[in-house]
Amino acid sequence: MLVMEASSVFDAFDKDGDGKVSASELRCGLGSTLGEDISEEDAAALLAAVDADGDGLLDQEEFSRLAGGAQEEDDLIKRRCLMEAFGMYASSSSTMITPASLRRTLSRLGSHELGVEECRAMICRFDLDGDGVLSFDEFRVMMMA
């Protein structure tokens, strides 16, 4: 399914149907499909960054590498955001979210009515290893649920 989707995206960029995407096709494709207006020079630089065979064109494999790089960058940005959010809730003395640190942060955010036991119950739902606290990985699972 993913290969088929990548193939159809490649085909949408390959306007002349020659099995290769030029800098001009890349520029037009980004403009029409993603709303990204980039200069011809930027498109050429982007193409050159993944043009493994140096022919000045992207074949389907090189194009997939370009698309995969964008996904990796998105994943990195999401991870950084999750780490920042995790840091807001984590105890200052450890790298875990404890019931007390959760209660403290929620209180700062305006949820004064929650007690430590209620926070413990909230943590328990996503505490995969049963240690009573949330690690970053458990927090990530919770946030992606």
Backbone as CSV, one residue per row, in Angstrom:
resi,resn,N_x,N_y,N_z,CA_x,CA_y,CA_z,C_x,C_y,C_z
1,MET,0.827,-1.191,0.000,0.000,0.000,0.000,0.868,1.250,0.000
2,LEU,1.878,1.308,0.886,2.756,2.458,0.977,3.547,2.641,-0.311
3,VAL,4.009,1.526,-0.923,4.741,1.597,-2.187,3.827,2.154,-3.277
4,MET,2.562,1.723,-3.266,1.620,2.217,-4.256,1.393,3.713,-4.084
5,GLU,1.249,4.185,-2.844,1.068,5.601,-2.587,2.287,6.381,-3.043
6,ALA,3.498,5.896,-2.731,4.718,6.575,-3.144,4.807,6.625,-4.652
7,SER,4.403,5.562,-5.321,4.423,5.504,-6.776,3.475,6.533,-7.370
8,SER,2.283,6.667,-6.827,1.324,7.634,-7.364,1.775,9.065,-7.092
9,VAL,2.437,9.302,-5.983,2.984,10.639,-5.712,4.092,10.936,-6.705
10,PHE,4.966,9.960,-6.930,6.032,10.123,-7.909,5.435,10.437,-9.281
11,ASP,4.413,9.689,-9.676,3.769,9.906,-10.970,3.172,11.306,-11.078
12,ALA,2.645,11.820,-9.970,2.074,13.170,-9.989,3.159,14.219,-10.229
13,PHE,4.365,13.976,-9.733,5.469,14.909,-9.928,6.089,14.759,-11.321
14,ASP,6.098,13.539,-11.835,6.708,13.233,-13.142,5.737,13.612,-14.255
15,LYS,5.631,14.893,-14.545,4.639,15.412,-15.487,4.828,14.891,-16.908
16,ASP,6.078,14.716,-17.347,6.286,14.285,-18.730,6.320,12.762,-18.878
17,GLY,6.196,12.039,-17.752,6.095,10.588,-17.790,7.352,9.851,-18.216
18,ASP,8.538,10.490,-18.058,9.782,9.840,-18.481,10.422,8.977,-17.399
19,GLY,9.742,8.871,-16.234,10.293,8.062,-15.147,11.336,8.790,-14.317
20,LYS,11.465,10.071,-14.545,12.421,10.911,-13.799,11.733,12.223,-13.437
21,VAL,12.153,12.821,-12.314,11.623,14.114,-11.893,12.756,15.131,-11.990
22,SER,12.535,16.169,-12.783,13.520,17.244,-12.937,13.323,18.280,-11.831
23,ALA,14.247,19.212,-11.739,14.123,20.290,-10.750,12.859,21.101,-11.019
24,SER,12.552,21.332,-12.280,11.354,22.081,-12.643,10.091,21.327,-12.239
25,GLU,10.062,20.010,-12.504,8.912,19.190,-12.105,8.788,19.137,-10.588
26,LEU,9.926,19.056,-9.907,9.918,19.043,-8.440,9.325,20.341,-7.911
27,ARG,9.766,21.449,-8.482,9.279,22.764,-8.065,7.771,22.879,-8.292
28,CYS,7.313,22.496,-9.484,5.881,22.565,-9.798,5.070,21.606,-8.924
29,GLY,5.614,20.407,-8.723,4.919,19.418,-7.910,4.749,19.855,-6.467
30,LEU,5.798,20.448,-5.908,5.695,20.946,-4.534,4.683,22.078,-4.451
31,GLY,4.670,22.900,-5.490,3.710,24.008,-5.516,2.271,23.527,-5.594
32,SER,2.012,22.562,-6.470,0.622,22.135,-6.670,0.125,21.158,-5.611
33,THR,0.963,20.246,-5.144,0.482,19.241,-4.196,0.592,19.664,-2.741
34,LEU,1.639,20.420,-2.421,1.856,20.776,-1.023,1.675,22.259,-0.728
35,GLY,1.503,23.046,-1.777,1.373,24.479,-1.571,2.690,25.149,-1.217
36,GLU,3.800,24.453,-1.482,5.127,24.981,-1.186,5.682,25.660,-2.430
37,ASP,5.844,26.967,-2.397,6.405,27.697,-3.523,7.895,27.891,-3.274
38,ILE,8.727,27.156,-4.029,10.170,27.284,-3.862,10.790,27.746,-5.175
39,SER,11.940,28.365,-5.074,12.624,28.862,-6.260,13.217,27.708,-7.057
40,GLU,13.541,27.973,-8.304,14.171,26.964,-9.163,15.516,26.540,-8.560
41,GLU,16.244,27.512,-7.975,17.542,27.213,-7.358,17.378,26.291,-6.155
42,ASP,16.371,26.560,-5.327,16.126,25.708,-4.159,15.703,24.305,-4.582
43,ALA,14.892,24.225,-5.639,14.468,22.917,-6.147,15.677,22.140,-6.660
44,ALA,16.585,22.827,-7.351,17.793,22.172,-7.868,18.677,21.693,-6.722
45,ALA,18.787,22.509,-5.665,19.601,22.122,-4.505,18.982,20.928,-3.786
46,LEU,17.675,20.927,-3.654,16.962,19.812,-3.016,17.154,18.536,-3.830
47,LEU,17.030,18.652,-5.134,17.228,17.517,-6.014,18.659,16.995,-5.902
48,ALA,19.625,17.898,-5.918,21.034,17.502,-5.852,21.360,16.770,-4.557
49,ALA,20.650,17.111,-3.476,20.921,16.501,-2.175,20.614,15.000,-2.160
50,VAL,19.708,14.539,-3.025,19.339,13.123,-3.034,19.605,12.442,-4.378
51,ASP,20.190,13.155,-5.304,20.486,12.621,-6.638,21.721,11.732,-6.557
52,ALA,21.508,10.454,-6.255,22.614,9.522,-6.003,23.457,9.252,-7.242
53,ASP,22.829,9.195,-8.422,23.606,8.863,-9.628,24.140,10.088,-10.362
54,GLY,23.813,11.291,-9.858,24.379,12.519,-10.411,23.881,12.896,-11.787
55,ASP,22.720,12.375,-12.212,22.219,12.699,-13.546,21.374,13.965,-13.590
56,GLY,21.198,14.608,-12.425,20.412,15.836,-12.386,18.917,15.605,-12.385
57,LEU,18.511,14.344,-12.218,17.104,13.967,-12.188,16.883,12.975,-11.054
58,LEU,15.644,12.889,-10.595,15.317,11.920,-9.539,14.554,10.750,-10.135
59,ASP,15.093,9.541,-9.921,14.306,8.363,-10.269,13.397,8.064,-9.075
60,GLN,12.585,7.031,-9.174,11.612,6.756,-8.112,12.285,6.476,-6.770
61,GLU,13.404,5.749,-6.775,14.101,5.436,-5.530,14.649,6.703,-4.875
62,GLU,15.259,7.574,-5.655,15.797,8.828,-5.119,14.666,9.717,-4.610
63,PHE,13.564,9.741,-5.356,12.401,10.521,-4.950,11.862,10.009,-3.614
64,SER,11.811,8.681,-3.461,11.341,8.085,-2.204,12.246,8.465,-1.047
65,ARG,13.560,8.534,-1.306,14.509,8.950,-0.277,14.233,10.389,0.164
66,LEU,13.913,11.243,-0.814,13.579,12.635,-0.511,12.324,12.696,0.349
67,ALA,11.290,11.962,-0.035,10.038,11.942,0.726,10.254,11.340,2.111
68,GLY,11.077,10.293,2.209,11.378,9.665,3.505,12.116,10.608,4.425
69,GLY,12.998,11.427,3.870,13.734,12.406,4.676,12.810,13.419,5.308
70,ALA,11.772,13.816,4.575,10.792,14.757,5.122,10.048,14.117,6.279
71,GLN,9.708,12.827,6.152,9.016,12.119,7.223,9.910,12.001,8.452
72,GLU,11.197,11.716,8.233,12.129,11.628,9.360,12.234,12.960,10.082
73,GLU,12.253,14.063,9.336,12.318,15.386,9.947,11.058,15.661,10.756
74,ASP,9.880,15.300,10.208,8.631,15.466,10.942,8.648,14.657,12.235
75,ASP,9.141,13.422,12.154,9.218,12.567,13.338,10.142,13.169,14.391
76,LEU,11.252,13.754,13.955,12.193,14.384,14.878,11.551,15.589,15.567
77,ILE,10.820,16.377,14.817,10.136,17.542,15.386,9.087,17.093,16.397
78,LYS,8.308,16.053,16.061,7.303,15.532,16.996,7.966,15.038,18.275
79,ARG,9.092,14.340,18.132,9.794,13.817,19.311,10.274,14.961,20.200
80,ARG,10.827,16.013,19.594,11.279,17.171,20.388,10.123,17.814,21.136
81,CYS,8.989,17.963,20.467,7.814,18.552,21.122,7.333,17.688,22.282
82,LEU,7.317,16.371,22.058,6.918,15.465,23.131,7.891,15.538,24.301
83,MET,9.184,15.656,24.007,10.177,15.748,25.077,9.982,17.031,25.882
84,GLU,9.659,18.130,25.214,9.392,19.379,25.929,8.164,19.239,26.815
85,ALA,7.107,18.649,26.265,5.896,18.453,27.055,6.168,17.525,28.235
86,PHE,6.905,16.446,27.990,7.259,15.510,29.053,8.015,16.247,30.161
87,GLY,8.945,17.122,29.774,9.728,17.884,30.743,8.876,18.775,31.634
88,MET,7.754,19.250,31.105,6.848,20.079,31.919,6.233,19.272,33.049
89,TYR,5.960,18.001,32.790,5.285,17.156,33.770,6.227,16.344,34.648
90,ALA,7.432,16.101,34.186,8.360,15.244,34.917,8.802,15.896,36.219
91,SER,9.089,15.043,37.175,9.601,15.499,38.463,10.963,16.158,38.253
92,SER,11.226,17.231,38.956,12.505,17.921,38.804,13.671,17.077,39.310
93,SER,13.389,16.090,40.149,14.461,15.256,40.695,14.682,13.971,39.899
94,SER,13.826,13.697,38.892,14.003,12.491,38.089,13.516,12.743,36.663
95,THR,13.653,11.738,35.855,13.184,11.858,34.470,11.906,11.057,34.290
96,MET,11.065,11.082,35.290,9.798,10.360,35.267,8.670,11.302,35.682
97,ILE,7.469,10.993,35.240,6.293,11.723,35.708,5.726,10.941,36.878
98,THR,5.742,11.564,38.031,5.206,10.951,39.244,3.799,11.501,39.488
99,PRO,3.013,10.853,40.338,1.697,11.419,40.654,1.802,12.842,41.210
100,ALA,2.807,13.094,42.037,2.968,14.430,42.618,3.353,15.459,41.546
101,SER,4.266,15.084,40.632,4.667,16.046,39.601,3.519,16.298,38.621
102,LEU,2.718,15.272,38.345,1.551,15.444,37.484,0.557,16.395,38.147
103,ARG,0.294,16.188,39.426,-0.639,17.047,40.163,-0.145,18.481,40.185
104,ARG,1.157,18.670,40.439,1.743,20.016,40.493,1.564,20.734,39.152
105,THR,1.849,20.047,38.062,1.743,20.674,36.748,0.285,20.965,36.400
106,LEU,-0.599,20.020,36.672,-2.012,20.249,36.397,-2.551,21.402,37.235
107,SER,-2.072,21.549,38.459,-2.478,22.675,39.303,-2.046,23.995,38.685
108,ARG,-0.827,24.024,38.157,-0.330,25.240,37.485,-1.170,25.576,36.259
109,LEU,-1.739,24.526,35.637,-2.553,24.722,34.441,-4.025,24.972,34.776
110,GLY,-4.358,24.994,36.063,-5.712,25.342,36.480,-6.585,24.198,36.943
111,SER,-6.078,22.985,37.042,-6.865,21.835,37.508,-6.586,21.592,38.981
112,HIS,-7.087,22.470,39.842,-6.806,22.399,41.284,-7.546,21.268,41.991
113,GLU,-8.592,20.761,41.391,-9.421,19.781,42.074,-8.857,18.365,42.088
114,LEU,-7.796,18.075,41.324,-7.247,16.723,41.281,-6.316,16.457,42.458
115,GLY,-6.512,15.315,43.093,-5.638,14.905,44.180,-4.571,13.948,43.675
116,VAL,-3.637,13.602,44.547,-2.545,12.699,44.180,-3.097,11.336,43.775
117,GLU,-4.125,10.849,44.457,-4.703,9.539,44.109,-5.312,9.552,42.709
118,GLU,-5.964,10.646,42.353,-6.528,10.746,41.010,-5.412,10.785,39.961
119,CYS,-4.337,11.472,40.284,-3.185,11.520,39.378,-2.531,10.142,39.267
120,ARG,-2.476,9.419,40.380,-1.935,8.056,40.358,-2.780,7.173,39.432
121,ALA,-4.106,7.333,39.484,-5.002,6.556,38.625,-4.797,6.922,37.153
122,MET,-4.570,8.201,36.879,-4.306,8.635,35.500,-3.019,7.995,34.976
123,ILE,-1.999,7.983,35.809,-0.708,7.405,35.424,-0.843,5.898,35.219
124,CYS,-1.611,5.257,36.071,-1.769,3.802,36.035,-2.258,3.310,34.674
125,ARG,-3.071,4.091,33.992,-3.621,3.684,32.692,-2.539,3.484,31.635
126,PHE,-1.425,4.228,31.755,-0.372,4.150,30.741,0.967,3.676,31.306
127,ASP,0.967,3.253,32.553,2.176,2.760,33.210,2.410,1.312,32.781
128,LEU,3.102,1.146,31.681,3.247,-0.174,31.066,4.088,-1.146,31.888
129,ASP,5.056,-0.634,32.647,5.902,-1.535,33.436,5.468,-1.639,34.899
130,GLY,4.398,-0.928,35.276,3.838,-1.057,36.614,4.660,-0.462,37.737
131,ASP,5.565,0.484,37.431,6.406,1.061,38.491,5.789,2.302,39.149
132,GLY,4.587,2.690,38.730,3.888,3.808,39.379,4.243,5.177,38.829
133,VAL,5.099,5.233,37.845,5.487,6.505,37.217,5.490,6.317,35.697
134,LEU,5.528,7.440,34.977,5.587,7.367,33.515,6.980,7.741,33.023
135,SER,7.563,6.852,32.238,8.819,7.165,31.547,8.462,7.951,30.285
136,PHE,9.476,8.446,29.589,9.207,9.160,28.341,8.494,8.258,27.340
137,ASP,8.924,7.016,27.211,8.303,6.109,26.250,6.829,5.856,26.581
138,GLU,6.512,5.714,27.859,5.121,5.526,28.265,4.313,6.797,27.996
139,PHE,4.908,7.954,28.249,4.267,9.241,27.964,3.988,9.368,26.469
140,ARG,4.963,8.957,25.632,4.813,9.021,24.178,3.632,8.147,23.735
141,VAL,3.540,6.939,24.283,2.426,6.044,23.964,1.103,6.707,24.351
142,MET,1.058,7.317,25.517,-0.151,7.988,25.989,-0.533,9.123,25.057
143,MET,0.432,9.916,24.643,0.133,11.075,23.807,-0.261,10.677,22.386
144,MET,0.192,9.523,21.935,-0.157,9.063,20.586,-1.461,8.278,20.557
145,ALA,-1.987,7.944,21.739,-3.233,7.149,21.812,-4.432,7.988,21.380
